[in-house]
Amino acid sequence: MVVLKGDFAVILAILLLPLFIRDSFVVSTATLAVIYSILSLSWFFMEKEAGWNSLAHSIPFGIAAYAIAINPALIIPAFSLSILLFTAISFFGRDKFVFTSFIIAIVLWYLSHYITLSLNGKVTGGEEGFSFQSIGLWESYLLSSSVLLIFFTSFLLLRRTGLGLKIEAVRDDEIAARSIGIHAFKVRIVSFTISVFAATVAGICYLLYFGHVSPEIFSIEVALLPFVASLIAGNRWISPIIGCYIIVIVSRAFSGILPETHLLIYAAVLILSPKLRRWWNASTH
Amino acid sequence: MLQLIDVSKVYSGNVVLRGINFRLESGFAGIYGPNGSGKSTMLKIIAGIEKPDCGRIFFEGEDITGKSPEKVARMGISIVHQIPRPFRNMSVIENVATSFLMRKSYREAMELALEICEFIGLRNKMNLKAGLLSQGELRLLEIGRALATQPKLMLLDEPFSGLDVENAKRVIRILKKIKREGVNAIVTAHRMKLLRDVADVSYQMRGGRIAEG
């Protein structure tokens, strides 16, 4: 409990810092880090709490941004589609979920280049993507920070509810969970819904901040981001957030000297991932 | 209460259960027999974990043949697995509380789980992660978790296997307590000797067939 309060205090401090610095470069960097943190947190929930390793959180993230950019009324079908996709992939089993979901994410990335819309004889979309009214830097930062704080708190509180226990029981042993009356499939759908909801909100925040969405939102980099971010900073709820901040800050700081610095971080983390996982798991126990 | 009519099961050409007919009205029934005689398969079929190839199973007059484990559990049948299957990353009390969630709120479940931890003698370890318990303690936790579903019938699949004498005695003490609470049960074991203290009636199982013995 003390540790959780400490984590909460750290996040609060990180989120409040830009309000005092009031520099637009700092705020824009922080906004991006916060949006990716929401995405990574949604991934972390599915990985840590529900036990489903995904490399496809770019799907709900990207689909949500596309849906809002094309027509905000599409957000509910887009949200449902993401849940449906995750559920369908889950029938391959937990072991294959990570690879199958990654392949689907890549296919979607490819297909997103062909999403076009014809309005008054003018064709939009394709590689250029779609535009949307952005809400401004400070508004974006305040909105996404509040969202991050809400999700972080909710995920921690969920652990102390009946639903949280059921999700963990199904994660640890599905047969044992079913033997005590837990409807494992329903719990799986609920887990996906919660995770997809957070990723969808992250996608909306992304669009409102950038005012534009292109196929890059489905890219391998975005698909891998939550996994890499979580591995960088440990095995706790605060870890994916810290990881996202590290990736975004390093990437932006070195963008003038070495563009695409984040790819170096990705490569290093992926190479070291087995060791890092063992290390963080050992430190948690 | 429970009736099995002509239940059979075949695993890749190997007949495990051969037209089992079994009836339990109340109390503790013991089933003993060597490894591979079909004891575990029979319990798993009753619990809905395995599906029978033919035959029917009735519980309190209702046909439960082929029903899912969660439905069977909700009807009042709980199983204690032969190899303990704890929720390893959850604490002992959370393991037990999860079973209560079928009928109770989180807060009530945690309060009742405390009583069960006391009942099975794991109160001093209730905040420990289940993955850190010894084999004997895991067995007690399994029993506690099954008990927390508030079952009408408990299926205990070799609750003494892998336990030393002291832990086996602990399990017997707990089973006697459960019996006094009025819970019905089917308990399996390798040898009849282990069942003598708890079973009202014993059956022998051999080669997928069952007979009173």
Interface residues (C-beta under 8 A of the other chain):
Chain A: R160 T161 G162 L165 K166 E168 A169 R171 D172 D173 I175 A176 A177 R178 S179 I180 G181 I182 H183 A184
Chain B: A47 I49 S68 P69 E70 A73 R74 S78 I79 H81 R85 P86 F87 R88 N89 M90 E94 A97 T98 S99 L101 M102 S105 Y106 A109 R145 A146 A148 T149
